[in-house]
Amino acid sequence: MLPRGRPRALGAAALLLLLLLIGFLLFRGDLDYERPRPRGTAAFDGDPPADPGGRNGSDCTPPRPRPPKCELLQVAIVCAGHNSSRDVITLVKSMLFYRKNPLHLHLVTDAVARNILETLFHTWMVPAVRISFYNADELKPQVSWIPNKHYSGLYGLMKLVLPSALPPDLARVIVLDTDVTFASNIAELWALFAHFSDKQVIGLVENQSDWYLGNLWRNHRPWPALGRGFNTGVILLRLDRLRRAGWEQMWKLTATRELLTLPATSLADQDIFNAIIKEHPWLVRPLPCVWNVQLSDHTLAERCYSEASDLKVNGAGGPSGGDGPRMGTPAPCSHPPRRCPPWSQVIHWNSPKKLRVKNKHVESFRNLYLTFLEYDGNLLRRELFGCPRPPPPGAEQLQRALAQLDEEDACFEFRRQQLTVHRVHITFLPHKPPPPQPHDVTLVAQLSMDRLQMLEALCRHWPGPMSLALYLTDAEAQQFLRFVETSVVLSARQDVAYHVVYREGPLYPINQLRNVALAQALTPYVFLSDIDFLPAYSLYDYLRASIKQLELGSGRKAALVVPAFETLHYRFSFPSSKAELLALLDAGSLHTFRYHEWPRGHAPTDYARWREAQAPYHVQWAADYEPYVVVPRDCPRYDPRFVGFGWNKVAHVVELDAQEYELLVLPEAFIIHLPHAPSLDISRFRSSPTYRDCLQALKDEFHQDLSRHYGAAALKYLTALQQPRGPT
């Protein structure tokens, strides 16, 4: 006999199961077996209708499925200058982290940004990413007639001309500002194209401020807009429909008409887009506001997400693991039972203050941005499984070379480091090239984070242009940026070009770094130095005068030797002349460079003769000679196979001699090496017989190459190559 109440309990359980089944059948279309997706957003209160049945803010409608996994997604970005180029990299990192589709990036750039980004993407070698560049200077005449008060200048208007600038067979594109950060898979944004009606051509998120309502201050007169208007930091464009609709004529007529009564655009292209939408509201498809969460000082963006306590990056996601950062939890939905977005998908730093914007939730968004800013870009070189795409240029050849390496080889680390392709971000900071001068000289050097403190002193000693390669991680690059911005000395120098080579592998790629810095020098001559040397205060002017006096511009192949000295004291009075240097040398405060451990490296300079010399004098090459020299910019490059400590500079001087450069010692020139802790590679060299054996094997390979190129003339270098140890 069943206890009383059991049938009632069983009946209730059955009813509950039935309700759950009905709920599952009703909402099963919302399920995504990969991970949750945004469901739209609640409309802002008081929004004026965009059409008889809608709002500027999209209702909470369930999205269509994502595009096929291997569909190529098209993205367009306008980018100009050094700072904007850095912003693009952070944006691209956030896209690559979440993406599961191949991407085609269409970059509208000025010459500066193209030079930077072309080098970066070529060396980044990210699979399933195609890059196309478009010359912004060629597009300027189409928008230069529009007065614009926005800080973006002419480049802020160029999104208007994308339908004509991009390839005519390109039908759809996502257009992004450089100051946005993704917190989700961009394929989910691309999928919103499926929501467009036959007449809709532009997808936009409502502007999340009262700017277009015209009530921010007295006499505030914005451009016409539909309600609060729309923000153009994230745009979905149906290019094919825009072209058929006569987009170019449409926007030009609208801009011309409005500029009859308005002095200029205040928000660049956004004003013109909104004026068009005001007149033709059926053209716009309102997007869920989570796809453009706008962080300005007076933003209403918090209506897109829930309470501040829920704005946390999921500890199991993001670059530290899992699927990625998740922002927020569902906001209340104005149209139940439809669902609203559980997190912000794209963060838009649309205030001129950027990360310094005043917003009560900005810390959570800033953490997401900083995560990608310092994220190791090398980790984004991963393949897209199941999506066969042509590999990046050079990738197949590199993979074949890596596959041939023997991991049991004692020199495996050396071999692998020699084949490593490092990401290179040239002119990482704003740089103003020097005006052309026939005898000008650029100081070329390389450094890592532990030599950063040398930069200020170097800038005080060398007033001329410099090209410096820095070997840094992504996080260290941001520390370096802050270091320069807070330094009065460094921030005042616009003629110093810093090139970041991103760290990868256990050995220091010293000659690869030198080649990067050398390739970016813009003057006719270069002074090939090292970061731990300080030049004489007068050296820059003296070198230019010597080049002119020796008539090197007439095609004479010469390497001007700058004698090197060293001090073992961390504090000493730097000599202002040769006479003062000789006095310190005689007093034992200075020494000829490396006299105590490797005198062969600089003995051919003949310091005894230099003491008395009044004019430049010739010296002959000798085994292991490694002077610091001034040479034409088109001199031979360094051999990139030499990594870590040992023989990297000697090999370059051998190449100069083999190509018949005469060696001329300058009588009034000098540099002084400052003391510092030994690098890790030097410690390895001194303690590891295997390291030295690998270096010797590399020297043997170098000699074989010399023999192939120079024949019998290379025999004189054989003695140098047989030395059991070598200098830097």
PEGI-V691501 format. One line per field, one symbol per residue. ss: DSSP state (H for helix, E for strand, C for the rest). A space follows every 10 residues. Layout:
ss = ???
//
This chain:
ss = CCCCCHHHHH HHHHHHHHHH HHHHHHHHHH CCCCCCCCCC CCCCCCCCCC CCCCCCCCCC CCCCCCCCCC CCEEEEEEEC HHHHHHHHHH HHHHHHHHCC CCEEEEEEEC HHHHHHHHHH HHHHCCCCEE EEEEEHHHHH HHHCCCCECC CCHHHHHHHH HHHHHCCCCC CEEEEECCCE EECCCHHHHH HHHHHCCCCC CEEEEECCCC HHHCCCCCCC CCCCCCCCCE EEEEEEEEHH HHHHCCHHHH HHHHHHHHCC CCCCECCCHH HHHHHHHHHC HHHEEECCHH HCEECCCCCC HHHHCCCHHH CCCCCCCHHH CCCCCCCCCC CCCCCCCCCC CCCCCEEECC CCCHHHCCCC CHHHHHHHHH HHHCCCHHHH CCCCCCCCCC CCCCHHHHHH HHHCCCCCCC CHHHHHHHHC CCCEECCCCC CCCCCCCCCC EEEEEEEEHH HCCHHHHHHH HCCCCEEEEE EECHHHHHHH HHHHHCCHHH HCCCCEEEEE EECCCCCCCH HHHHHHHHHC CCCCEEEECC CCEEECCCHH HHHHHHHHHC CHHHCCCEEE EECEEECCCC CCCCCCCHHH HHHHHHHCCC EECCCCCCHH HCHHHCHHHH HHCCCCEEEC CCCCCCCEEE EECCCCCCCC CCCCCCCHHH HHHHHHHHCC CEEEECCCCC EEECCCCCCH HHHHHHHCHH HHHHHHHHHH HHHHHHHHHH HHHHHHHHHH HCCCCCCC
//
